[in-house]
Amino acid sequence: MTNTDTNDIKASLAQCEALIEAGAELVRLTTQGRKEVKSAAAIRNCLHKKNLNVPIVADIHFNPLLAEEAAAVVDKIRINPGNYLKKNFDWNDSKEQAYTQLRNLIKVCDKHHTAIRIGVNHGSLSERILMKYGDTPLGMVESAMEFVRICAKLNFHMLVISLKSSNTRVMIQSVRLLTKKLTDENLNYPIHLGVTEAGNDVYGRIKSIVGIASLLLEGMGDTIRVSLTENPVNELPVAKKIVSVFKKPAGLNYNAYTGLAWDPFSYRRRLSLPVAGIGNGKWPVIISNYPGKSSGDLSPTDVLPYLITSAEWEKQKKKNLPPNTILVVEHTLETIQEIKHLISEFCKINSSNPVLYKRKLPISNLEDFQIILSGELGFLLIDGFIDAVWIENSFLPDAKIYELILMIMQAGGSRISETEYIACPSCGRTHFDIESRLAEIKRATSHLNHLRIGVMGCIVNGPGEMADADYGYVGAGKGMISIYRGREVIYKNIPEGKALETMLALIKECGDWRDH
């Protein structure tokens, strides 16, 4: 998605061309008004004249009539069920309103062969959905399925569906549930994957990889978008690596929805017995020789006397292990899906022994190592059944491996070790340099590892997506910022030059500040 002002046709066209050159197979533009719709049409026409026929998508919020206008001049419309309807808390009236408005949009889309993406954001679920289902994966799925069922009833099938969240676990559970519901209702539509507000730098990339790769490895997803608080061109190399490394399997050796040791649609940390400082429902322990590791993490010599391999367990006909033992699942020639199935089978039989995942990954290229480890380890950690992690790579220093494991754990929500930043990639609705502001906020608050801080370009998804954040810095118009504590806006329309000091003062006032 572009982050230029759509009405700046020259800048938007240049960015579209750069994105296409970098490998984008579809480009989305912010279209918040009629002027932006006309600009999007002009940008599309300019691209076509240059034989750049990549589909152009109009991103619509709050305005069904605008969606109908845009559907006549672009290739796809993205609508958000959370803000597509007028506020109406009567369930039946809202369903009728959705039917009428979608029917009108579909007439235009049919005429112009325009596709629709039904794009649900965790941060902008409607009040009526929240009242009935809560802030849950089921709420996200039902928000999408209400619109999907109407489109199917109207015999409109040029659909793509997305369920996005800044919380990777919520995103993964939601997409799993969506694919099951689509299968159960015999509806076969492609699914778009992405983690919103992932942030920037290495952590932003890791967070996107954890969310997207985990679903691709289970055979889910048809298109992807990596969202970074950077130049959008930087998103493409990461996206290309993800789809090249994490191939969708032809089939799984387990059922992704049933028969597992865990519920794939909700999270519960496995509560094993404590053995050698591992287990007992605590965050996953890292096994490492790095001398600077945190208190609670262990060295290999600390755990070796307690380990029994999965091969030995299988030789024992998968019997219950003695209480004071840890199952070590060493990843050698097996696929990561086979590893996950083995862990599930073990946990169904052994309710109390901790599980240690061990992987030798001798890759000299740091970026390749980071991508593979993020996808595989995130895939295993996301359901809460891994108690310890032991990763070896003779090409990289122990400190770097340790740092990456901590980031992967944080990205999957299994262990928090540093300040969590929920930052949007920005778009044409953003009126400040979000990348620079995020860097400033990080410099001022990176030592506050007990906090989650949201940095958002605008109010469309900002306050909702950062609902889990302790504090938020949200664009409120040109040169203006609003400061949040949790879901509550505390200071509105603060001049940008004073916004950071205002947020820091609020953190101190609320007793959440810690000195370096």
Disulfide bonds with the S-S distance in Angstrom:
none
